[in-house]
Amino acid sequence: MGFFTGTKVGQMLLALVAFALVIAFLLLIARLADKLKGEKGRRVVTVSVFIGPALVLLAVGLIYPAIRTIYMSFFDARTQNPVGLANYQWVFTNPDSVRGLINTFWWVLLVPVVSTLVGLLYAILIDKARFEKYAKSLLFLPMGISFVGAGIIWRFVYDFRSAGQRQIGLLNALITGAGGEPVRFLQDSPMNTFYLIVVMIWIQAGFAMVLLSAAIKAIPDDIVEAARLDGVSAWEMFRHITVPSIRPTLVVVVTTIGIATLKIFDITRTMTGAKFNSQVLANLMYDQSFTFGNNGVGSALAVVIFVLVIPIVLYNIRQMFKNREVRGA
């Protein structure tokens, strides 16, 4: 037994065995449920067997931490004395936090919109082209790179050395090679935030392109042919046929990228260390909670991020039900 508790491999094997036993137990209950009398009883047991564990994990891994975080946001740094709304006042008045809010606003505004536009234009331009598969792979490749990996790659692209020194950054090497002065891409605020945003757009454009390309191909051919017979221009085709047809997918792409952007942490942490006024809300939450040990303010920042995500999620759900009603009609 010491092997299973004393080594990482043993603990992993023990966890796998436990997981297999739990699954076997649930399947056994589901099998026994088939022998129950009454269709309603069998249905209740079967649903409980398969949904129950998911609800338990959701409660333990999401609901309880959310409630705990909200509770901690009304206490001081050590979660000992209640401070009311003081932590939220800090979030909206502290200069560093205000800068994080402004930067996060630019991230959420630009990344979903620009990524979606790039992906949409790319999908339209390469649609049914001879080299379509290769062109899609080219834009989708960054999706296979983690945010940390992308940050490291682009940190070398943006790297700055003083004038007269050998530039190892790609952009500054090109600039100095053309006779210009090296640019402090990551050090000079506020432009460094927009240079960081470019990295996120580079990653997410492939995601947008794949979904939108699939939506474009799903447009019925008879609609496209009828529009062409009517002599519509390319712009009219895009405006009156393509965009209305793929609108549900556009909503999903924009909202999904928006939620991911609102929680952005890796790129700023990797490329600038959240310094030079490039911090965002997630960086501030991490610093306050784990660097400075201020659990109250860190929890308040987490709650603010959560609240900002809610409207995007609700809009997505609303559009989903609306599309379902339209299809049902």
C-alpha positions as CSV (number, residue, x, y, z in Angstrom):
1,M,0.0,0.0,0.0
2,G,3.0,2.3,0.6
3,F,3.8,2.3,-3.1
4,F,0.3,3.7,-4.0
5,T,0.5,6.5,-1.4
6,G,4.2,7.2,-1.5
7,T,4.9,7.8,-5.2
8,K,3.4,9.9,-7.9
9,V,2.9,6.8,-10.2
10,G,1.3,4.9,-7.4
11,Q,-1.1,7.8,-6.6
12,M,-2.0,8.0,-10.3
13,L,-2.7,4.3,-10.5
14,L,-4.8,4.5,-7.3
15,A,-6.8,7.4,-8.7
16,L,-7.4,5.4,-12.0
17,V,-8.5,2.4,-10.0
18,A,-10.9,4.5,-7.9
19,F,-12.3,6.1,-11.0
20,A,-12.9,2.8,-12.6
21,L,-14.6,1.4,-9.5
22,V,-16.9,4.5,-9.4
23,I,-17.8,4.1,-13.1
24,A,-18.5,0.4,-12.6
25,F,-20.7,1.1,-9.6
26,L,-22.7,3.7,-11.6
27,L,-23.1,1.3,-14.5
28,L,-24.2,-1.4,-12.1
29,I,-26.9,0.8,-10.7
30,A,-28.0,1.8,-14.2
31,R,-28.2,-1.9,-15.0
32,L,-30.3,-2.6,-12.0
33,A,-32.6,0.3,-12.8
34,D,-33.8,-1.6,-15.9
35,K,-35.3,-4.1,-13.6
36,L,-37.4,-1.6,-11.7
37,K,-41.1,-1.6,-12.3
38,G,-42.5,1.6,-13.9
39,E,-41.0,3.6,-16.7
40,K,-40.9,6.8,-14.5
41,G,-38.9,5.1,-11.8
42,R,-36.4,3.7,-14.2
43,R,-36.0,7.1,-15.9
44,V,-35.4,8.9,-12.6
45,V,-32.8,6.4,-11.5
46,T,-31.0,6.5,-14.8
47,V,-30.9,10.2,-15.0
48,S,-29.7,10.5,-11.4
49,V,-26.9,8.0,-12.1
50,F,-25.5,9.9,-15.0
51,I,-26.3,13.5,-14.1
52,G,-25.7,13.2,-10.3
53,P,-21.9,12.9,-10.4
54,A,-21.7,15.8,-12.8
55,L,-23.8,18.0,-10.5
56,V,-21.7,17.0,-7.5
57,L,-18.5,18.0,-9.3
58,L,-20.1,21.2,-10.5
59,A,-21.1,22.1,-7.0
60,V,-17.7,21.2,-5.5
61,G,-15.6,22.7,-8.3
62,L,-17.6,25.7,-9.3
63,I,-20.6,26.7,-7.1
64,Y,-18.9,26.4,-3.7
65,P,-15.8,28.3,-4.8
66,A,-17.9,31.0,-6.3
67,I,-19.9,31.5,-3.1
68,R,-16.7,31.4,-1.1
69,T,-15.1,34.0,-3.3
70,I,-18.0,36.4,-3.0
71,Y,-18.0,35.9,0.8
72,M,-14.2,36.6,1.0
73,S,-14.6,39.8,-1.1
74,F,-16.3,41.5,1.9
75,F,-13.4,40.8,4.3
76,D,-9.9,42.1,4.8
77,A,-6.7,40.7,3.4
78,R,-6.6,37.8,5.8
79,T,-10.4,37.1,5.6
80,Q,-10.8,37.9,9.3
81,N,-12.6,41.2,9.6
82,P,-15.5,42.4,7.5
83,V,-14.8,45.6,5.5
84,G,-18.1,46.0,3.6
85,L,-17.6,47.3,0.1
86,A,-14.1,48.7,0.7
87,N,-12.5,46.1,-1.6
88,Y,-14.8,47.0,-4.4
89,Q,-14.1,50.6,-3.8
90,W,-10.4,49.8,-4.2
91,V,-11.1,48.0,-7.5
92,F,-12.7,51.1,-9.0
93,T,-10.6,53.8,-7.5
94,N,-7.0,52.5,-7.2
95,P,-4.8,53.8,-10.1
96,D,-3.4,50.3,-10.9
97,S,-6.9,48.8,-10.9
98,V,-8.3,51.5,-13.0
99,R,-5.5,51.0,-15.5
100,G,-6.3,47.3,-15.5
101,L,-10.0,48.0,-16.2
102,I,-9.1,50.3,-19.1
103,N,-6.7,47.7,-20.6
104,T,-9.2,44.9,-20.2
105,F,-11.8,47.1,-22.0
106,W,-9.5,47.4,-25.0
107,W,-8.8,43.7,-24.9
108,V,-12.5,42.8,-24.9
109,L,-13.4,45.4,-27.5
110,L,-10.7,44.6,-30.0
111,V,-9.8,41.0,-29.8
112,P,-13.3,39.5,-30.5
113,V,-14.1,42.0,-33.2
114,V,-10.8,41.9,-35.1
115,S,-10.4,38.2,-34.7
116,T,-13.9,37.5,-36.1
117,L,-13.4,40.0,-39.0
118,V,-10.0,38.4,-39.9
119,G,-11.5,34.9,-39.7
120,L,-14.6,35.8,-41.7
121,L,-12.7,37.6,-44.5
122,Y,-10.1,34.8,-44.7
123,A,-12.9,32.1,-44.8
124,I,-14.7,34.0,-47.6
125,L,-11.5,34.6,-49.6
126,I,-10.3,31.0,-49.6
127,D,-13.8,29.4,-49.8
128,K,-13.7,26.7,-52.6
129,A,-10.1,27.8,-53.6
130,R,-7.8,25.1,-54.8
131,F,-5.4,25.5,-51.9
132,E,-8.2,26.0,-49.3
133,K,-7.0,23.2,-47.0
134,Y,-3.4,24.4,-46.8
135,A,-4.6,28.0,-46.3
136,K,-6.8,27.0,-43.4
137,S,-4.0,25.1,-41.8
138,L,-1.8,28.1,-42.0
139,L,-4.2,30.3,-40.1
140,F,-5.3,27.6,-37.7
141,L,-1.7,26.6,-36.6
142,P,-1.5,29.2,-33.8
143,M,-4.5,27.6,-32.1
144,G,-2.2,24.6,-31.4
145,I,0.1,26.8,-29.4
146,S,-0.6,27.6,-25.7
147,F,-0.9,31.2,-24.6
148,V,2.4,30.9,-22.8
149,G,4.1,29.5,-25.9
150,A,2.6,32.3,-28.0
151,G,3.8,34.9,-25.5
152,I,7.4,33.6,-25.6
153,I,7.4,33.5,-29.4
154,W,6.1,37.1,-29.7
155,R,8.4,38.3,-27.0
156,F,11.3,37.5,-29.3
157,V,9.4,39.2,-32.1
158,Y,9.0,42.4,-30.1
159,D,12.4,42.2,-28.3
160,F,14.1,45.6,-27.9
161,R,17.8,46.4,-27.5
162,S,19.3,49.9,-27.3
163,A,20.4,51.6,-30.5
164,G,23.8,50.4,-31.6
165,Q,23.3,46.9,-30.1
166,R,22.5,43.8,-32.2
167,Q,18.8,43.4,-32.4
168,I,17.5,39.9,-31.8
169,G,13.9,40.9,-32.1
170,L,12.4,40.3,-35.6
171,L,10.6,43.6,-35.9
172,N,13.4,45.7,-34.5
173,A,15.9,43.9,-36.7
174,L,13.8,44.8,-39.7
175,I,13.4,48.4,-38.5
176,T,17.1,49.0,-37.8
177,G,18.0,47.2,-41.0
178,A,16.0,49.7,-42.9
179,G,17.8,52.6,-41.1
180,G,15.3,53.3,-38.4
181,E,15.5,53.4,-34.6
182,P,14.5,50.4,-32.5
183,V,11.1,50.6,-30.9
184,R,10.2,49.7,-27.3
185,F,7.2,47.6,-28.2
186,L,6.6,46.1,-24.8
187,Q,7.9,48.8,-22.6
188,D,6.1,52.0,-23.7
189,S,2.6,52.5,-22.5
190,P,-0.2,52.5,-23.8
191,M,0.9,51.1,-27.1
192,N,2.3,48.0,-25.5
193,T,-1.2,46.9,-24.6
194,F,-2.2,47.0,-28.3
195,Y,0.9,45.1,-29.3
196,L,-0.1,42.4,-26.8
197,I,-3.6,42.3,-28.2
198,V,-2.1,41.5,-31.6
199,V,-0.9,38.2,-30.1
200,M,-4.4,37.2,-28.9
201,I,-5.8,38.1,-32.3
202,W,-3.1,35.9,-34.0
203,I,-4.2,33.0,-31.9
204,Q,-8.0,33.4,-32.1
205,A,-8.4,34.3,-35.8
206,G,-7.9,30.6,-36.7
207,F,-10.7,29.6,-34.3
208,A,-13.0,32.1,-35.9
209,M,-12.1,31.1,-39.4
210,V,-12.8,27.4,-38.9
211,L,-16.3,27.9,-37.4
212,L,-17.2,30.6,-39.9
213,S,-15.9,28.6,-42.8
214,A,-18.1,25.7,-41.8
215,A,-21.1,28.0,-41.5
216,I,-20.5,29.5,-44.9
217,K,-20.3,26.0,-46.5
218,A,-23.6,25.2,-44.8
219,I,-25.4,28.0,-46.7
220,P,-27.8,26.2,-49.2
221,D,-26.5,26.3,-52.8
222,D,-29.9,27.1,-54.2
223,I,-29.9,30.4,-52.3
224,V,-26.5,31.3,-53.5
225,E,-27.4,30.4,-57.1
226,A,-30.6,32.3,-57.0
227,A,-28.8,35.4,-55.8
228,R,-26.2,35.1,-58.6
229,L,-28.9,34.7,-61.2
230,D,-30.5,37.9,-59.9
231,G,-27.2,39.6,-60.6
232,V,-26.2,40.6,-57.0
233,S,-22.8,42.0,-56.5
234,A,-20.2,40.4,-54.2
235,W,-20.9,43.0,-51.5
236,E,-24.6,42.5,-51.7
237,M,-24.0,38.7,-51.6
238,F,-21.9,39.2,-48.4
239,R,-24.3,41.7,-46.8
240,H,-27.7,40.1,-47.6
241,I,-26.9,36.4,-48.0
242,T,-23.7,35.4,-46.2
243,V,-23.9,37.5,-43.0
244,P,-27.6,36.8,-42.2
245,S,-27.1,33.1,-42.9
246,I,-24.1,32.7,-40.5
247,R,-25.3,35.2,-37.9
248,P,-25.8,32.5,-35.2
249,T,-22.2,31.3,-35.7
250,L,-21.0,34.9,-35.6
251,V,-22.6,35.4,-32.2
252,V,-21.0,32.2,-30.9
253,V,-17.6,33.1,-32.2
254,V,-17.7,36.7,-30.8
255,T,-19.0,35.7,-27.4
256,T,-16.7,32.8,-27.0
257,I,-13.6,34.8,-27.9
258,G,-14.9,37.7,-25.7
259,I,-15.2,35.4,-22.6
260,A,-11.7,34.0,-23.2
261,T,-10.3,37.5,-23.6
262,L,-11.9,38.8,-20.5
263,K,-10.0,36.2,-18.5
264,I,-6.7,36.8,-20.3
265,F,-3.7,36.3,-18.1
266,D,-0.9,34.2,-19.7
267,I,0.1,36.6,-22.5
268,T,0.6,39.7,-20.4
269,R,2.3,37.7,-17.6
270,T,4.7,36.0,-20.1
271,M,5.5,39.0,-22.2
272,T,5.7,41.9,-19.8
273,G,5.2,40.4,-16.4
274,A,2.1,42.7,-16.3
275,K,4.5,45.6,-15.9
276,F,4.7,48.9,-17.8
277,N,1.0,49.6,-17.3
278,S,0.0,46.5,-19.3
279,Q,-1.8,44.7,-16.5
280,V,-5.4,43.4,-16.9
281,L,-7.9,42.3,-14.3
282,A,-6.8,38.7,-14.2
283,N,-3.2,39.8,-13.5
284,L,-4.3,42.1,-10.8
285,M,-6.3,39.3,-9.2
286,Y,-3.3,37.0,-9.2
287,D,-1.0,39.7,-7.8
288,Q,-3.3,40.7,-5.0
289,S,-4.2,37.1,-4.0
290,F,-0.8,35.3,-4.3
291,T,1.9,38.0,-4.5
292,F,0.6,40.5,-1.9
293,G,-1.5,38.1,0.1
294,N,-4.6,40.4,-0.1
295,N,-7.3,37.8,-0.4
296,G,-10.1,40.4,0.0
297,V,-9.1,42.5,-2.9
298,G,-8.2,39.5,-5.0
299,S,-11.6,38.0,-4.4
300,A,-13.3,41.3,-5.3
301,L,-11.4,41.4,-8.6
302,A,-12.5,37.8,-9.3
303,V,-16.1,38.7,-8.6
304,V,-15.8,41.7,-11.0
305,I,-14.5,39.5,-13.7
306,F,-17.3,37.0,-13.1
307,V,-20.0,39.8,-13.2
308,L,-18.5,41.1,-16.5
309,V,-18.8,37.6,-18.0
310,I,-22.4,37.2,-17.1
311,P,-23.9,39.6,-19.8
312,I,-21.9,37.9,-22.5
313,V,-23.1,34.5,-21.5
314,L,-26.7,35.6,-21.1
315,Y,-26.6,37.2,-24.6
316,N,-25.3,34.0,-26.0
317,I,-28.0,32.0,-24.4
318,R,-30.7,34.4,-25.5
319,Q,-29.5,34.2,-29.1
320,M,-29.4,30.4,-28.9
321,F,-33.0,30.3,-27.8
322,K,-34.0,32.8,-30.5
323,N,-32.4,30.8,-33.2
324,R,-34.1,27.7,-31.9
325,E,-37.5,29.4,-32.1
326,V,-36.8,30.5,-35.6
327,R,-35.9,27.0,-36.7
328,G,-38.9,25.6,-34.9
329,A,-41.2,28.1,-36.7
